[in-house]
Amino acid sequence: LVGKPVILIPSPNVAEDHQTKNALALTTRNAAVLLPDNKIVTHLVQETMALVSDSRRKSELSENISKMVARNADIRIAEQVIKLINK
């Protein structure tokens, strides 16, 4: 929602690996960086420093993730919950 560049580290310990699937939805659209949990010790600092020092990449990630934002998602979800309750 805030359009910041992110490095996503999905937990491998969740049902059906849904965090990785969600992260891939962003990384395949060049809207985030994906770093597998088993790589954080060896690659997190390197990936972070590379991203911090690359203004073009940060801008690109920010722009792409901003395009994916569902504005007012909280209101839309609440409306759907209320509809379900009233059925």
C-alpha positions in Angstrom: 0.0 0.0 0.0 2.9 2.4 0.7 4.8 1.4 -2.4 8.1 0.6 -0.7 10.6 -1.8 -2.2 10.6 -5.1 -0.2 12.6 -8.2 0.3 10.2 -11.1 1.1 11.4 -14.0 3.1 8.6 -16.5 3.2 8.4 -19.0 6.1 8.9 -22.6 4.9 6.9 -23.7 8.0 3.4 -22.8 6.9 0.6 -24.9 5.4 1.0 -25.5 1.7 3.8 -23.0 1.4 1.3 -20.2 0.8 3.8 -17.5 1.7 6.1 -18.5 -1.1 3.1 -18.5 -3.5 2.1 -15.1 -2.4 5.7 -13.8 -2.7 6.0 -15.2 -6.2 2.9 -13.3 -7.2 4.9 -10.1 -6.5 8.3 -11.2 -7.7 7.1 -12.5 -11.0 5.8 -9.0 -11.6 9.1 -7.4 -10.6 7.4 -5.9 -7.6 9.5 -7.4 -4.8 12.7 -9.4 -4.2 12.3 -13.0 -2.9 14.9 -14.5 -0.6 14.3 -18.1 0.5 14.5 -18.7 4.2 17.4 -21.1 3.8 19.4 -18.3 2.2 19.1 -15.5 4.7 22.3 -16.3 6.6 24.4 -16.2 3.5 22.5 -13.7 1.3 20.4 -11.3 3.3 23.0 -8.6 3.9 24.2 -8.8 0.3 20.7 -8.6 -1.1 19.8 -5.7 1.3 22.9 -3.7 0.5 22.5 -4.3 -3.3 18.9 -3.0 -3.1 19.7 0.0 -0.9 22.4 1.1 -3.2 20.4 0.7 -6.5 18.1 3.7 -6.9 16.8 2.5 -10.2 15.9 -0.9 -8.8 14.2 0.6 -5.8 12.1 2.9 -8.0 11.2 0.0 -10.3 10.0 -2.2 -7.4 8.1 0.7 -5.8 6.4 1.5 -9.1 5.4 -2.1 -9.8 4.2 -2.9 -6.3 2.1 0.3 -6.3 0.3 -0.9 -9.4 -0.9 -4.0 -7.5 -2.4 -2.2 -4.5 -6.1 -2.9 -3.8 -7.2 0.5 -2.6 -9.8 0.4 0.2 -9.4 -3.4 0.6 -10.3 -3.2 4.2 -13.7 -1.6 3.4 -14.3 -4.1 0.5 -13.6 -7.0 2.8 -15.8 -5.6 5.5 -18.7 -5.1 3.0 -18.4 -8.8 1.9 -18.4 -10.0 5.5 -21.5 -7.9 6.3 -23.2 -9.4 3.2 -22.4 -12.9 4.4 -23.7 -12.2 7.8 -26.9 -10.8 6.5 -27.7 -13.8 4.3 
